[in-house]
Amino acid sequence: MDDESVLFLTDILPTGWQGAEHCEIKGGEIIAVWGAGPVGLFAIQSAKIMGAERIIAIETVPERIALAWKYGATDVIDFMKE
């Protein structure tokens, strides 16, 4: 990867990880992530690594919903439909 591509990882990955850390995940928790943009997707992946049992993504953009499923969400709430 070129430097410009990697540069963005120094912001969004730690931010997503920190969001999951604030949930104090010990294993087995249910957590929710509002928004499945880049930071939200990293929060979903981080929560999965930390042992969350259920990861609920709250999103309305179909492409982001598909990515949330792909990267570890166990449930998705489309706030425009529910």
C-alpha positions as CSV (number, residue, x, y, z in Angstrom):
1,M,0.0,0.0,0.0
2,D,1.2,3.5,-0.7
3,D,1.8,6.0,2.1
4,E,-1.4,8.0,1.4
5,S,-3.6,4.9,1.7
6,V,-2.0,3.7,4.9
7,L,-2.2,7.2,6.4
8,F,-6.0,6.9,6.7
9,L,-5.6,3.7,8.8
10,T,-3.8,5.7,11.4
11,D,-7.0,7.6,12.1
12,I,-10.0,5.3,11.4
13,L,-8.7,2.0,12.9
14,P,-7.6,3.5,16.3
15,T,-10.9,5.5,16.5
16,G,-13.0,2.4,15.8
17,W,-10.9,0.3,18.3
18,Q,-11.3,3.0,21.0
19,G,-15.0,3.1,20.5
20,A,-15.2,-0.6,21.1
21,E,-12.9,-0.2,24.1
22,H,-15.3,2.3,25.7
23,C,-17.9,-0.6,25.7
24,E,-15.6,-2.4,28.2
25,I,-16.1,-5.7,26.3
26,K,-15.0,-8.7,28.4
27,G,-16.8,-11.3,26.3
28,G,-20.5,-12.1,25.7
29,E,-21.8,-8.5,25.6
30,I,-24.4,-7.0,23.3
31,I,-23.2,-3.8,21.7
32,A,-24.5,-1.4,19.2
33,V,-22.6,0.7,16.6
34,W,-24.4,3.7,15.1
35,G,-23.2,4.1,11.6
36,A,-21.4,1.6,9.4
37,G,-19.0,4.0,7.7
38,P,-15.2,3.4,7.9
39,V,-14.9,4.1,11.6
40,G,-18.1,2.1,12.4
41,L,-16.8,-0.9,10.4
42,F,-13.6,-0.9,12.4
43,A,-15.6,-0.6,15.6
44,I,-17.6,-3.7,14.5
45,Q,-14.5,-5.6,13.8
46,S,-12.9,-4.5,17.0
47,A,-15.9,-5.5,19.1
48,K,-15.8,-8.9,17.4
49,I,-12.1,-9.4,18.2
50,M,-12.8,-8.3,21.8
51,G,-15.5,-11.0,22.2
52,A,-18.8,-9.2,21.9
53,E,-21.6,-11.9,21.5
54,R,-23.9,-9.6,19.5
55,I,-23.0,-6.6,17.4
56,I,-25.9,-4.5,16.3
57,A,-25.1,-2.1,13.4
58,I,-27.6,0.8,13.0
59,E,-27.4,2.1,9.5
60,T,-29.7,2.9,6.5
61,V,-27.3,3.0,3.5
62,P,-27.7,-0.4,1.7
63,E,-24.0,-0.6,0.8
64,R,-22.9,0.1,4.3
65,I,-25.4,-2.5,5.7
66,A,-23.9,-5.1,3.4
67,L,-20.4,-4.2,4.7
68,A,-21.6,-4.4,8.3
69,W,-22.8,-7.9,7.8
70,K,-19.5,-8.8,6.0
71,Y,-17.3,-7.4,8.8
72,G,-19.0,-9.0,11.8
73,A,-22.4,-7.4,12.6
74,T,-24.8,-10.1,13.9
75,D,-27.8,-7.8,13.6
76,V,-28.6,-4.7,11.5
77,I,-31.3,-2.1,12.2
78,D,-32.2,0.0,9.2
79,F,-33.5,3.1,11.0
80,M,-35.4,4.3,8.0
81,K,-37.5,1.1,8.1
82,E,-37.7,0.3,11.8
